[in-house]
């Protein structure tokens, strides 16, 4: 919660305060007069001392009262000026501890004498993070060159209601075999955990025209159904009405579209992911979710259903 700037104290009834200040000033003036009479009874020094003591005591009380009330307000003003991150992010729910840790790390890097490659890496990561947060803040899209790892796992882990996935055979099961790799296994493990939390996961495996009854896909469908994932199969050759090209897409909670772009196959290595997009544009995500719904209705149960 953002801290509000303290307001100066307000005296409910200023008359008793003023009276007490006058009395204390009078006492100080009397003491000044008495002491001066004992030390230098000749001349006007006693009168001058009483005036100085009395006026000084009154001003001291006024300044002390103002300082006591005003210091809290000034202290809050200074904190507001030096803590912009807290004020700007309190509404977003971003963890302040993490923000402070990031700022502290940047300051240490700035002061440290890093080797040139490490320093350039830090600059590159900072620029990437700035672009990423700017894109998310504007609800547009962020792009990662190559195959992402962290976005996919984090989005799966923090899904609350649904995950809708269209998986291309050439990427997930074919020669590239995403699901057989380390990231694919971690991805399935995260899906199993969110299924246990009640998140509904629906996955459409789009067949390859040359291998529409592959044994690998049969086994993958069986494993995913055991984890609680609803699986269907789509043969694009049987669906002439589906005009849009097939894409590898995952829609999280109907609000975030995670899209990968595979490269064209070359030789026997299979496709690789050349780019990953994270799209937050509401209209775009709605269209992706509606497209998934059309594919789901056209798809069929797995081989061993």
C-alpha positions as CSV (number, residue, x, y, z in Angstrom):
1,X,0.0,0.0,0.0
2,X,1.4,3.4,-0.9
3,X,2.2,5.7,1.9
4,X,0.3,9.0,2.0
5,X,2.0,12.2,2.8
6,X,1.5,13.1,6.5
7,X,-0.3,16.4,7.0
8,X,0.8,18.9,9.6
9,X,-0.8,18.6,13.0
10,X,-3.7,20.8,13.7
11,X,-4.4,22.2,17.2
12,X,-7.9,21.6,18.2
13,X,-8.0,24.6,20.6
14,X,-5.1,27.1,20.2
15,X,-6.1,29.3,23.2
16,X,-4.7,27.2,26.0
17,X,-1.5,26.7,24.1
18,X,-1.0,30.4,23.5
19,X,-1.7,31.2,27.2
20,X,0.8,28.6,28.4
21,X,3.5,30.1,26.0
22,X,2.8,33.6,27.4
23,X,3.1,32.3,31.0
24,X,6.4,30.5,30.3
25,X,7.8,33.6,28.5
26,X,6.9,35.7,31.5
27,X,8.6,33.3,33.9
28,X,11.7,33.3,31.7
29,X,11.6,37.1,31.6
30,X,11.4,37.3,35.4
31,X,14.3,34.8,35.8
32,X,16.3,36.9,33.4
33,X,15.5,40.1,35.4
34,X,16.3,38.4,38.8
35,X,19.6,37.0,37.7
36,X,20.8,40.2,36.1
37,X,19.8,42.2,39.2
38,X,22.1,39.9,41.2
39,X,25.0,40.2,38.8
40,X,24.7,43.8,37.6
41,X,22.2,45.8,39.6
42,X,23.4,49.1,38.1
43,X,22.0,50.4,34.8
44,X,19.3,49.1,32.4
45,X,20.7,45.6,32.0
46,X,18.0,43.9,34.1
47,X,15.2,45.2,31.9
48,X,17.1,44.3,28.7
49,X,17.8,40.8,30.0
50,X,14.1,40.2,30.9
51,X,13.1,41.3,27.4
52,X,15.6,39.0,25.7
53,X,14.7,36.0,27.9
54,X,11.0,36.5,27.5
55,X,11.0,37.1,23.8
56,X,13.6,34.3,23.3
57,X,11.5,31.8,25.3
58,X,8.3,32.7,23.3
59,X,10.1,32.3,19.9
60,X,11.7,29.0,21.0
61,X,8.3,27.6,21.9
62,X,6.8,28.7,18.6
63,X,9.6,27.3,16.5
64,X,9.7,24.0,18.5
65,X,5.9,23.5,17.9
66,X,6.3,24.2,14.2
67,X,9.2,21.9,13.9
68,X,7.5,19.1,15.7
69,X,4.4,19.4,13.4
70,X,6.3,20.2,10.2
71,X,9.1,17.7,10.4
72,X,6.7,14.8,10.0
73,X,5.3,16.4,6.8
74,X,8.7,17.2,5.4
75,X,9.9,13.7,6.2
76,X,7.0,12.3,4.3
77,X,7.6,14.6,1.4
78,X,11.2,13.5,1.2
79,X,10.2,9.9,1.2
80,X,7.7,10.4,-1.6
81,X,10.4,12.1,-3.7
82,X,12.9,9.3,-3.2
83,X,10.5,6.4,-3.5
84,X,8.8,6.8,-6.9
85,X,8.7,3.1,-7.5
86,X,6.4,2.5,-4.6
87,X,3.9,5.2,-5.6
88,X,3.9,4.1,-9.2
89,X,3.6,0.3,-8.7
90,X,1.4,0.0,-5.6
91,X,-1.7,-0.1,-7.7
92,X,-0.2,-2.7,-10.1
93,X,0.5,-5.2,-7.3
94,X,4.2,-5.6,-8.3
95,X,6.3,-6.8,-5.3
96,X,8.2,-3.9,-3.9
97,X,10.9,-6.2,-2.5
98,X,11.7,-7.4,-6.0
99,X,11.7,-3.9,-7.4
100,X,14.1,-2.8,-4.7
101,X,16.3,-5.9,-5.4
102,X,16.4,-5.0,-9.1
103,X,17.4,-1.4,-8.4
104,X,20.0,-2.4,-5.9
105,X,21.5,-4.9,-8.4
106,X,21.7,-2.2,-11.1
107,X,23.5,0.1,-8.7
108,X,26.0,-2.6,-7.9
109,X,26.6,-3.4,-11.5
110,X,27.1,0.3,-12.2
111,X,29.7,0.6,-9.5
112,X,31.5,-2.7,-10.3
113,X,34.2,-3.1,-12.8
114,X,32.8,-5.9,-14.8
115,X,34.6,-7.5,-17.8
116,X,33.4,-6.0,-21.0
117,X,31.5,-9.0,-22.2
118,X,29.6,-9.3,-18.9
119,X,28.9,-5.5,-18.9
120,X,27.5,-5.7,-22.4
121,X,25.4,-8.7,-21.4
122,X,24.0,-6.6,-18.5
123,X,23.1,-3.8,-20.9
124,X,21.4,-6.1,-23.3
125,X,19.3,-7.8,-20.6
126,X,18.3,-4.4,-19.2
127,X,17.2,-3.2,-22.6
128,X,15.3,-6.4,-23.2
129,X,13.5,-6.1,-19.8
130,X,12.7,-2.4,-20.5
131,X,11.1,-3.3,-23.9
132,X,9.3,-6.3,-22.3
133,X,7.7,-4.2,-19.5
134,X,6.9,-1.4,-21.8
135,X,5.0,-3.8,-24.1
136,X,3.1,-5.3,-21.2
137,X,2.3,-1.9,-19.8
138,X,0.8,-0.8,-23.1
139,X,-1.1,-4.1,-23.5
140,X,0.5,-4.8,-26.9
141,X,3.0,-7.5,-27.6
142,X,6.5,-8.6,-26.8
143,X,8.8,-10.7,-29.1
144,X,11.6,-13.1,-28.2
145,X,13.9,-14.2,-30.9
146,X,14.1,-17.9,-30.9
147,X,12.5,-20.5,-28.5
148,X,11.4,-19.0,-25.3
149,X,11.6,-20.9,-22.0
150,X,10.6,-18.7,-19.1
151,X,7.4,-17.1,-20.5
152,X,5.8,-20.5,-21.3
153,X,6.5,-22.0,-17.9
154,X,5.5,-18.9,-15.9
155,X,2.3,-18.4,-17.9
156,X,1.4,-22.0,-17.3
157,X,2.2,-21.9,-13.7
158,X,0.1,-18.8,-13.0
159,X,-2.9,-19.6,-15.1
160,X,-6.2,-19.5,-13.1
161,X,-9.0,-20.7,-15.4
162,X,-8.0,-22.1,-18.7
163,X,-5.2,-23.0,-21.2
164,X,-6.2,-23.5,-24.8
165,X,-3.4,-24.9,-27.0
166,X,-3.0,-25.7,-30.7
167,X,0.1,-27.9,-31.2
168,X,1.6,-28.5,-34.6
169,X,2.7,-32.0,-35.2
170,X,5.8,-30.8,-37.0
171,X,6.9,-28.9,-33.9
172,X,5.7,-30.9,-30.9
173,X,5.9,-34.4,-32.1
174,X,7.9,-34.4,-35.4
175,X,11.6,-34.4,-35.9
176,X,12.0,-31.3,-33.6
177,X,10.0,-33.1,-30.9
178,X,9.5,-30.3,-28.5
179,X,7.6,-32.5,-26.0
180,X,10.5,-34.9,-25.7
181,X,13.0,-32.2,-24.7
182,X,13.8,-30.7,-21.3
183,X,11.5,-27.7,-21.8
184,X,8.7,-29.9,-23.1
185,X,8.9,-32.2,-20.0
186,X,8.9,-29.2,-17.7
187,X,5.9,-27.7,-19.6
188,X,3.9,-30.9,-19.1
189,X,4.8,-31.1,-15.4
190,X,3.5,-27.5,-14.9
191,X,0.3,-28.4,-16.7
192,X,-0.2,-31.4,-14.4
193,X,0.1,-29.1,-11.4
194,X,-2.4,-26.5,-12.7
195,X,-4.8,-29.3,-13.6
196,X,-4.7,-30.4,-10.0
197,X,-5.7,-26.8,-9.1
198,X,-8.8,-27.0,-11.4
199,X,-7.4,-25.2,-14.4
200,X,-9.0,-26.6,-17.6
201,X,-6.5,-27.5,-20.3
202,X,-7.6,-28.2,-23.8
203,X,-5.1,-29.2,-26.5
204,X,-5.6,-29.8,-30.2
205,X,-2.8,-31.8,-32.0
206,X,-2.8,-30.8,-35.6
207,X,-1.7,-33.8,-37.7
208,X,0.9,-33.9,-40.4
209,X,-0.5,-35.0,-43.7
210,X,2.3,-37.5,-44.2
211,X,2.0,-39.1,-40.7
212,X,-1.6,-38.9,-39.6
213,X,-1.5,-42.1,-37.5
214,X,1.9,-41.9,-35.9
215,X,2.5,-44.1,-32.9
216,X,4.3,-41.3,-31.1
217,X,1.3,-39.0,-31.2
218,X,-0.9,-41.8,-29.9
219,X,1.3,-42.3,-26.9
220,X,1.5,-38.5,-26.3
221,X,-2.2,-38.2,-26.3
222,X,-2.5,-41.0,-23.8
223,X,0.0,-39.4,-21.4
224,X,-1.6,-36.0,-21.6
225,X,-5.1,-37.4,-21.0
226,X,-3.7,-39.2,-17.9
227,X,-2.5,-35.8,-16.6
228,X,-6.0,-34.4,-16.9
229,X,-5.6,-32.6,-20.3
230,X,-8.5,-32.7,-22.7
231,X,-7.0,-33.8,-26.0
232,X,-8.4,-33.8,-29.6
233,X,-6.9,-34.5,-33.0
234,X,-7.3,-32.3,-36.1
235,X,-6.5,-33.4,-39.6
236,X,-6.3,-30.1,-41.6
237,X,-6.8,-32.1,-44.9
238,X,-10.3,-33.1,-43.7
239,X,-11.4,-29.6,-42.8
240,X,-11.8,-27.6,-46.1
241,X,-13.9,-25.0,-44.3
242,X,-11.0,-24.0,-42.0
243,X,-9.4,-21.3,-44.1
244,X,-6.9,-19.9,-41.7
245,X,-3.4,-21.4,-41.7
246,X,-2.5,-23.6,-38.7
247,X,-0.3,-21.9,-36.0
248,X,1.3,-23.0,-32.8
249,X,-0.7,-21.0,-30.3
250,X,-1.5,-21.2,-26.6
251,X,-4.1,-18.9,-25.0
252,X,-3.9,-18.4,-21.2
253,X,-7.0,-17.5,-19.3
254,X,-8.5,-16.1,-22.4
255,X,-6.2,-13.0,-21.9
256,X,-2.7,-13.8,-23.2
257,X,-1.8,-15.3,-26.6
258,X,1.6,-17.1,-26.7
259,X,2.6,-17.8,-30.3
260,X,5.6,-19.5,-31.8
261,X,6.9,-19.3,-35.4
262,X,8.8,-22.4,-36.6
263,X,11.3,-22.1,-39.4
264,X,10.8,-24.1,-42.6
265,X,12.2,-27.6,-42.3
266,X,15.8,-28.0,-43.6
267,X,17.4,-31.4,-44.1
268,X,16.7,-33.9,-41.3
269,X,17.0,-31.5,-38.4
270,X,13.4,-30.5,-38.4
271,X,12.0,-27.0,-37.7
272,X,13.3,-24.7,-35.1
273,X,11.5,-21.8,-33.4
274,X,12.7,-18.6,-35.0
275,X,10.5,-16.3,-32.9
276,X,8.1,-16.3,-29.9
277,X,5.4,-13.6,-29.5
278,X,3.4,-12.7,-26.4
279,X,0.3,-10.8,-27.4
280,X,-2.0,-9.0,-24.9
281,X,-4.1,-7.0,-27.3
282,X,-7.7,-7.9,-26.2
283,X,-9.2,-8.0,-29.7
284,X,-6.4,-10.2,-31.0
285,X,-6.6,-12.6,-28.0
286,X,-10.4,-12.8,-28.5
287,X,-10.0,-13.8,-32.1
288,X,-7.4,-16.4,-31.2
289,X,-9.7,-17.9,-28.6
290,X,-12.6,-17.9,-31.0
291,X,-10.4,-19.6,-33.6
292,X,-9.5,-22.2,-31.1
293,X,-13.2,-22.8,-30.4
294,X,-13.8,-23.5,-34.1
295,X,-10.9,-25.9,-34.3
296,X,-12.1,-27.7,-31.1
297,X,-15.5,-28.3,-32.6
298,X,-13.9,-29.6,-35.8
299,X,-11.4,-31.8,-34.1
300,X,-12.1,-35.4,-33.0
301,X,-11.2,-37.6,-30.1
302,X,-7.7,-39.2,-30.0
303,X,-7.0,-42.6,-31.6
304,X,-7.4,-44.5,-28.3
305,X,-10.4,-42.6,-27.0
